[in-house]
Amino acid sequence: MSETLSMQAKCFMGCVENEAAAFIALIHFPHPKTRIIQMIHRLVVLPDYQGIGIGRRLMTFVAQRYVEKGLRVRIVTSNPALMFSLKSDNNWRIADEGRKAPHSGLKAQKGSSKRFTTAWEFRRGDK
């Protein structure tokens, strides 16, 4: 992951008592079969607010708005705390998991094929 953010990203901020606590960015995912997938491109929670569910709540809030517009929302993560949190949330279902080799023709981030990752899709409580 790098500090750069796609120019096409739609960005949202989560606040606690008018103070920034979390940030999320979504981009269009160029899927070969459907054009309605939005991918969570970046999710950041400030250290003072980590571990209390703010990131997941912000993801769910934003995903709900996209789904209401007829879009699908996904996230791929290797963060164990986020994976554990999403497992207990009926709004998100696991779409894929495991260690994946990079797709041919695409440059993977250094070491990304060695980490266990999970892909999740927002499903509004319909597991």
C-alpha positions in Angstrom: 0.0 0.0 0.0 1.2 3.5 -0.7 0.2 7.0 0.4 -1.2 7.8 -3.0 -4.9 7.9 -3.6 -6.7 7.5 -6.9 -8.0 10.7 -8.4 -11.3 8.8 -9.1 -11.8 7.9 -5.4 -14.9 9.0 -3.6 -13.8 10.0 -0.1 -15.7 10.1 3.2 -14.7 11.0 6.8 -16.1 9.7 10.0 -16.1 12.0 13.0 -16.5 11.6 16.8 -17.7 14.8 18.5 -16.7 16.9 15.4 -13.2 15.4 15.4 -11.9 13.3 12.5 -11.6 9.7 13.5 -11.7 7.7 10.3 -11.4 8.0 6.5 -12.7 5.7 3.7 -12.2 5.9 0.0 -14.0 3.9 -2.7 -13.2 3.4 -6.4 -14.9 1.7 -9.3 -13.7 -1.9 -9.7 -13.3 -2.9 -13.4 -14.9 -6.3 -13.2 -15.1 -8.2 -16.5 -18.8 -9.3 -16.0 -20.4 -6.4 -14.1 -19.9 -2.6 -13.9 -21.6 -2.0 -10.6 -18.9 -3.0 -8.1 -17.3 -0.3 -5.9 -14.2 -1.3 -4.0 -13.1 0.1 -0.7 -9.7 1.4 -1.7 -8.6 2.8 1.6 -9.8 2.5 5.2 -8.0 4.4 7.9 -8.9 4.8 11.6 -6.8 7.0 13.8 -5.0 5.2 16.6 -7.1 6.7 19.4 -10.2 5.2 17.8 -9.0 1.8 16.6 -10.6 -1.4 18.0 -14.0 0.1 18.9 -15.8 -0.5 15.6 -15.7 2.9 14.0 -14.1 1.6 10.8 -16.7 -1.1 10.4 -19.5 1.3 11.1 -18.2 3.8 8.6 -17.8 1.1 6.0 -21.4 -0.1 6.6 -22.8 3.4 6.5 -21.1 4.3 3.2 -21.8 0.8 1.7 -25.5 1.2 2.5 -25.7 4.4 0.5 -24.0 2.8 -2.5 -26.3 -0.3 -2.4 -29.4 2.0 -2.3 -28.1 3.4 -5.6 -28.0 -0.2 -7.1 -24.2 -0.7 -6.7 -22.3 -3.5 -4.9 -19.5 -2.7 -2.4 -16.5 -4.9 -1.6 -13.3 -4.8 0.4 -10.2 -7.0 0.4 -8.2 -7.0 3.6 -5.4 -8.8 5.3 -6.0 -7.1 8.6 -6.9 -9.7 11.2 -8.9 -7.3 13.4 -11.0 -6.2 10.5 -11.6 -9.8 9.4 -12.7 -10.8 12.9 -15.0 -7.8 13.1 -16.6 -8.5 9.7 -17.3 -12.1 10.6 -19.6 -11.0 13.4 -21.5 -8.5 11.2 -24.5 -9.8 9.3 -24.2 -6.9 6.8 -21.0 -8.3 5.3 -20.4 -11.8 3.8 -17.1 -13.4 2.8 -16.7 -13.6 -0.9 -13.2 -15.1 -1.1 -10.3 -16.0 1.1 -6.8 -17.4 1.0 -3.4 -16.6 -0.3 -3.6 -15.6 -4.0 -0.9 -15.5 -6.5 -0.9 -12.2 -8.4 -2.9 -12.1 -11.6 -0.8 -12.4 -14.7 0.0 -9.0 -16.2 -0.6 -7.1 -13.0 2.1 -6.0 -10.6 1.3 -7.1 -7.1 2.4 -5.3 -4.0 5.6 -6.7 -2.6 4.7 -9.7 -0.5 1.0 -9.5 -1.0 0.7 -13.1 -2.2 2.2 -14.3 1.0 -0.5 -12.8 3.3 -3.8 -14.4 4.0 -6.5 -12.1 2.7 -10.3 -12.1 2.7 -12.7 -10.4 0.3 -16.0 -9.2 1.7 -19.2 -7.9 0.1 -21.8 -5.8 1.7 -25.1 -7.7 1.9 -27.4 -5.7 4.2 -27.9 -8.5 6.7 -28.9 -11.2 4.2 -26.2 -13.9 4.9 
